[in-house]
């Protein structure tokens, strides 16, 4: 098993920042070579969806992401100084199949085992958790 690893990045809240998020994952996966491909895909999908939503919809200048390997689980922690959300992100569902948007949050919730959100000290804080080697359960 790999040793615990953390990778942290602060980015402008702009769609162009997603390329840097993908680059962040390249660094993270090198540090965590024993994470299974299916776990990588699920975790990266969820993380990129949340980063995309922050970049597009949150009124903030920048945001930070920390990716962490905790041995039995991998975690993404997001922080931004935007206003608090006005809905419960855990209630996200897939929109109608003809909808042109609205899948990102529901997809993120479906991809990982835990999605947590709270607003504290003028910060939006998101925490995504994928338990490694465990049967996929969606505890939000």
C-alpha positions, -999 to 999 in steps of 0.1 A, spaced: 0 0 0 12 35 -8 22 59 20 -3 87 27 1 116 2 -13 151 -1 -14 174 -31 -27 209 -27 -34 236 -53 -51 270 -53 -66 281 -86 -85 310 -101 -123 302 -102 -124 300 -139 -132 271 -163 -96 273 -177 -84 260 -143 -97 226 -150 -66 218 -170 -46 224 -138 -69 201 -119 -61 173 -144 -24 180 -140 -28 178 -102 -42 143 -106 -12 133 -127 10 142 -98 -13 126 -72 -15 93 -91 23 90 -93 24 94 -55 -4 67 -51 4 40 -76 -16 12 -59 -50 29 -63 -70 8 -86 -80 23 -120 -118 21 -113 -112 40 -81 -92 66 -99 -119 71 -125 -147 75 -99 -127 98 -77 -113 120 -105 -148 122 -121 -164 135 -88 -135 159 -81 -135 174 -115 -173 179 -114 -171 198 -81 -142 219 -94 -161 226 -126 -192 237 -106 -171 260 -83 -154 275 -114 -186 282 -132 -212 290 -105 -196 303 -73 -189 340 -70 -153 338 -57 -119 347 -71 -102 314 -64 -105 281 -47 -83 254 -32 -82 217 -37 -64 192 -15 -62 156 -27 -52 131 0 -45 94 2 -54 82 37 -46 46 31 -81 32 33 -97 61 16 -89 90 -8 -103 124 -1 -108 157 -20 -112 188 1 -124 221 -16 -125 255 0 -137 288 -15 -149 321 -2 -181 323 -21 -215 328 -6 -231 297 10 -251 274 -12 -289 278 -10 -297 242 -15 -286 208 -1 -261 193 -25 -268 159 -11 -303 161 -27 -289 163 -62 -306 140 -87 -300 134 -124 -321 157 -146 -343 146 -174 -323 129 -202 -329 158 -225 -316 184 -201 -285 202 -213 -270 207 -179 -274 198 -142 -257 164 -141 -224 174 -125 -234 173 -88 -255 142 -92 -227 125 -110 -202 135 -83 -225 122 -56 -230 89 -75 -192 84 -81 -179 86 -45 -189 71 -11 -194 104 7 -201 140 -3 -201 166 25 -207 203 23 -208 231 49 -202 268 51 -179 279 80 -160 311 87 -170 326 53 -158 295 35 -176 268 14 -161 235 23 -166 204 2 -153 170 12 -154 140 -11 -144 105 1 -139 73 -18 -133 42 4 -107 21 -13 -114 -16 -18 -149 -13 -4 -182 -20 -21 -195 13 -34 -221 28 -10 -233 64 -12 -233 78 23 -238 115 18 
